[in-house]
Amino acid sequence: MDQRKLERDFWAEQIRLALSVVAAAIAVAMSVTWFTTMDLDAHARNHAMALSFCLPIAIVPISQAMAIRLRLRLLRLHLKFRKLANSDDLTGLANRRSFTQQGAARLAASGRDDTQCGLIAVDIDWFKRINDRHGHEAGDEVLCHIAQTLIHAAPHDAFVARIGGEEFTIMHDVASELDLSRIAEALRKATESTRYSYRGEQIHVTISLGLTLARPTDTLSSLLSRADRALYDAKNHGRNQVARAA
């Protein structure tokens, strides 16, 4: 669930709860006062009833504010731990766990509005050479560089994840395989056209991509396997290119 929606739902629920508690406190206070002041004169009784109405309004919101503050801290901790559990530590992208959950949900919801779920598997070319030549710190920075390039070059509502090592995935609903190919080519060109500098040395990075469209019988695993096979075809035919699944 989107974090903003969670926070909106939280505040809506807290407002409803606070109003309910205040109303219940007023009702209880006034009921108790009504029955315990029956032997008083009218003026004293009216004064007591007024106090039984005003005191909960003054006191209960304070206790509710403290309770909301505590629940808000718990919500933020929950969101923080959920983000840590579903995010890649290095790049900040969705991790494999998140890809498995959200990817399956996207696949299940695909096929609406004459669109199909498309998956692009991405792998950095010659990544081991970068690590061997420049060190693992340079490799980590290249991974972050590629992650940001994919995020900015992909459609705004695409789901970008790092699923392990130097492999990334992009999921997006498209009208045709041609549309998916255009997205993949835009990702390839965006990566190829950028130069990454590490300690004054230019590192030229390219990516290979394999793409496929979901079929009615697909699971997320079968969809990813087919995209991976296309990715290997791109690797075997020279890298820095896009290949479509057979």
C-alpha positions as CSV (number, residue, x, y, z in Angstrom):
1,M,0.0,0.0,0.0
2,D,1.2,3.5,-0.8
3,Q,2.8,5.3,2.2
4,R,0.8,8.5,1.6
5,K,-2.5,6.5,1.6
6,L,-1.4,4.7,4.8
7,E,-0.8,8.1,6.4
8,R,-4.1,9.5,5.1
9,D,-6.0,6.5,6.4
10,F,-4.2,6.7,9.7
11,W,-5.2,10.3,10.3
12,A,-8.8,9.7,9.2
13,E,-9.0,6.8,11.6
14,Q,-7.5,8.8,14.5
15,I,-10.0,11.7,14.0
16,R,-12.9,9.3,14.0
17,L,-11.6,7.5,17.1
18,A,-10.9,10.8,18.9
19,L,-14.4,12.1,18.2
20,S,-16.0,8.8,19.3
21,V,-14.0,8.8,22.6
22,V,-15.0,12.4,23.3
23,A,-18.6,11.7,22.5
24,A,-18.6,8.6,24.7
25,A,-16.9,10.5,27.6
26,I,-19.5,13.3,27.4
27,A,-22.3,10.8,27.4
28,V,-20.9,8.8,30.4
29,A,-20.1,12.0,32.4
30,M,-23.5,13.5,31.8
31,S,-25.4,10.3,32.5
32,V,-23.5,9.8,35.8
33,T,-24.1,13.5,36.7
34,W,-27.8,13.2,35.9
35,F,-28.3,10.3,38.3
36,T,-26.1,11.6,41.1
37,T,-27.5,15.1,41.2
38,M,-31.2,14.3,41.4
39,D,-31.4,15.6,44.9
40,L,-29.9,19.0,44.1
41,D,-31.8,22.1,43.2
42,A,-32.2,23.1,39.6
43,H,-29.4,25.7,39.5
44,A,-26.8,23.4,41.1
45,R,-27.9,20.5,38.9
46,N,-27.6,22.6,35.7
47,H,-24.2,23.8,36.8
48,A,-23.1,20.2,37.4
49,M,-24.5,19.1,34.0
50,A,-22.6,21.9,32.3
51,L,-19.4,20.9,33.9
52,S,-20.0,17.2,33.0
53,F,-20.3,18.4,29.4
54,C,-17.3,20.8,29.4
55,L,-14.7,18.7,31.3
56,P,-14.5,15.8,28.9
57,I,-14.1,18.3,26.0
58,A,-11.2,19.9,27.8
59,I,-9.5,16.7,29.2
60,V,-10.2,13.9,26.8
61,P,-8.5,15.6,23.7
62,I,-5.3,15.9,25.7
63,S,-5.2,12.2,26.5
64,Q,-6.2,11.4,22.9
65,A,-3.4,13.6,21.6
66,M,-0.8,11.7,23.7
67,A,-2.2,8.4,22.4
68,I,-2.2,9.6,18.8
69,R,1.4,10.7,19.2
70,L,2.3,7.2,20.4
71,R,0.4,5.5,17.6
72,L,2.0,7.9,15.0
73,R,5.5,6.9,16.3
74,L,4.5,3.3,15.9
75,L,3.2,3.9,12.4
76,R,6.4,5.6,11.4
77,L,8.5,2.8,12.8
78,H,6.4,0.3,10.9
79,L,6.8,2.3,7.6
80,K,10.6,2.6,8.3
81,F,11.0,-1.1,8.8
82,R,8.8,-2.0,5.9
83,K,10.9,0.2,3.7
84,L,14.1,-1.4,4.9
85,A,12.6,-4.8,4.3
86,N,11.5,-4.0,0.7
87,S,14.3,-1.7,-0.4
88,D,17.7,-2.4,-1.8
89,D,20.3,-1.0,0.7
90,L,22.6,0.3,-2.0
91,T,20.5,1.8,-4.7
92,G,17.2,2.5,-2.8
93,L,15.2,0.6,-5.4
94,A,12.7,-2.1,-4.7
95,N,14.5,-5.3,-3.8
96,R,13.8,-8.9,-4.9
97,R,11.3,-9.4,-2.0
98,S,9.4,-6.3,-3.1
99,F,9.6,-7.3,-6.7
100,T,8.1,-10.7,-5.8
101,Q,5.2,-9.1,-4.0
102,Q,4.5,-6.1,-6.0
103,G,5.3,-7.8,-9.3
104,A,2.9,-10.6,-8.7
105,A,0.2,-8.0,-7.8
106,R,0.9,-6.0,-11.0
107,L,0.8,-9.2,-13.1
108,A,-2.5,-10.2,-11.5
109,A,-4.0,-6.8,-12.2
110,S,-2.7,-6.6,-15.8
111,G,-4.9,-6.9,-18.9
112,R,-7.2,-4.0,-18.1
113,D,-7.8,-1.2,-20.5
114,D,-6.4,-3.1,-23.5
115,T,-2.9,-3.2,-22.0
116,Q,-0.5,-6.0,-21.1
117,C,2.0,-6.3,-18.4
118,G,5.5,-6.0,-19.8
119,L,8.7,-7.0,-18.1
120,I,12.2,-5.8,-19.0
121,A,15.3,-7.6,-17.5
122,V,18.4,-5.4,-17.4
123,D,22.0,-6.4,-16.8
124,I,25.1,-4.2,-16.7
125,D,27.6,-5.2,-19.4
126,W,31.1,-6.3,-18.3
127,F,30.3,-5.4,-14.7
128,K,33.0,-7.8,-13.4
129,R,35.6,-5.9,-15.4
130,I,34.5,-2.6,-13.7
131,N,35.0,-4.2,-10.3
132,D,38.3,-5.8,-11.2
133,R,39.7,-2.7,-12.8
134,H,38.4,0.1,-10.5
135,G,37.4,-1.8,-7.3
136,H,34.2,-2.7,-5.6
137,E,33.5,0.9,-4.5
138,A,33.4,2.0,-8.1
139,G,31.2,-1.0,-8.8
140,D,28.8,0.1,-6.1
141,E,28.7,3.7,-7.5
142,V,28.0,2.4,-11.0
143,L,25.1,0.4,-9.6
144,C,23.7,3.5,-8.0
145,H,24.3,5.5,-11.3
146,I,22.5,2.9,-13.3
147,A,19.6,2.7,-10.8
148,Q,19.1,6.5,-11.1
149,T,19.4,6.4,-14.9
150,L,16.7,3.7,-15.1
151,I,14.4,5.6,-12.8
152,H,14.6,8.8,-14.8
153,A,14.4,7.1,-18.2
154,A,11.6,4.7,-17.4
155,P,7.9,5.9,-17.5
156,H,6.9,7.6,-14.3
157,D,4.6,4.8,-13.2
158,A,7.0,1.9,-14.1
159,F,8.1,-0.4,-11.3
160,V,11.9,-0.5,-11.2
161,A,13.7,-3.0,-9.0
162,R,17.1,-4.4,-8.4
163,I,16.7,-8.2,-8.0
164,G,20.3,-9.1,-7.4
165,G,23.9,-8.3,-8.4
166,E,23.9,-6.1,-11.5
167,E,20.4,-7.2,-12.6
168,F,17.4,-4.9,-12.6
169,T,13.8,-5.2,-13.8
170,I,11.3,-2.8,-15.1
171,M,7.6,-3.6,-15.1
172,H,5.1,-1.5,-17.0
173,D,1.7,-2.0,-18.6
174,V,1.9,-1.3,-22.4
175,A,-0.4,-1.5,-25.4
176,S,2.0,-3.6,-27.5
177,E,5.4,-5.2,-27.6
178,L,6.5,-2.3,-29.8
179,D,5.7,0.1,-26.9
180,L,7.7,-2.1,-24.6
181,S,10.6,-2.2,-27.1
182,R,10.6,1.6,-27.3
183,I,10.8,1.9,-23.5
184,A,13.7,-0.6,-23.4
185,E,15.5,1.2,-26.2
186,A,15.1,4.5,-24.4
187,L,16.7,2.9,-21.3
188,R,19.6,1.5,-23.3
189,K,20.2,4.9,-25.0
190,A,20.0,6.8,-21.7
191,T,22.6,4.5,-20.2
192,E,24.9,4.5,-23.2
193,S,24.8,8.3,-23.5
194,T,25.9,9.0,-20.0
195,R,29.5,8.9,-18.7
196,Y,30.3,8.1,-15.1
197,S,33.4,9.6,-13.6
198,Y,35.1,7.8,-10.7
199,R,38.1,9.5,-9.2
200,G,38.7,11.5,-12.4
201,E,38.5,8.5,-14.7
202,Q,35.6,8.1,-17.1
203,I,33.8,4.8,-17.0
204,H,31.7,3.9,-20.0
205,V,28.8,1.8,-18.9
206,T,26.2,0.0,-21.2
207,I,23.4,-2.4,-20.5
208,S,21.8,-5.4,-22.2
209,L,18.0,-5.8,-22.0
210,G,15.6,-8.7,-22.5
211,L,11.9,-8.0,-22.8
212,T,8.6,-10.0,-22.8
213,L,4.9,-9.5,-22.5
214,A,2.8,-11.4,-20.0
215,R,0.7,-14.3,-21.3
216,P,-2.6,-15.4,-19.7
217,T,-1.0,-18.5,-18.1
218,D,2.1,-16.6,-16.8
219,T,3.3,-16.5,-13.2
220,L,5.8,-13.9,-12.2
221,S,8.5,-16.6,-12.2
222,S,7.7,-17.7,-15.8
223,L,7.6,-14.1,-16.9
224,L,11.0,-13.4,-15.4
225,S,12.5,-16.6,-16.8
226,R,11.4,-15.6,-20.3
227,A,12.8,-12.1,-20.0
228,D,16.0,-13.5,-18.6
229,R,16.4,-15.8,-21.7
230,A,15.9,-12.8,-23.9
231,L,18.5,-10.9,-21.8
232,Y,21.0,-13.7,-22.4
233,D,20.3,-13.5,-26.1
234,A,21.2,-9.8,-26.0
235,K,24.4,-10.7,-24.1
236,N,25.4,-13.5,-26.5
237,H,24.8,-11.3,-29.6
238,G,27.2,-8.5,-28.5
239,R,25.7,-6.7,-25.5
240,N,24.4,-3.1,-25.4
241,Q,21.2,-4.1,-27.2
242,V,17.6,-5.1,-26.7
243,A,16.3,-8.6,-27.3
244,R,12.8,-9.9,-27.4
245,A,11.6,-13.2,-25.9
246,A,10.8,-15.8,-28.5
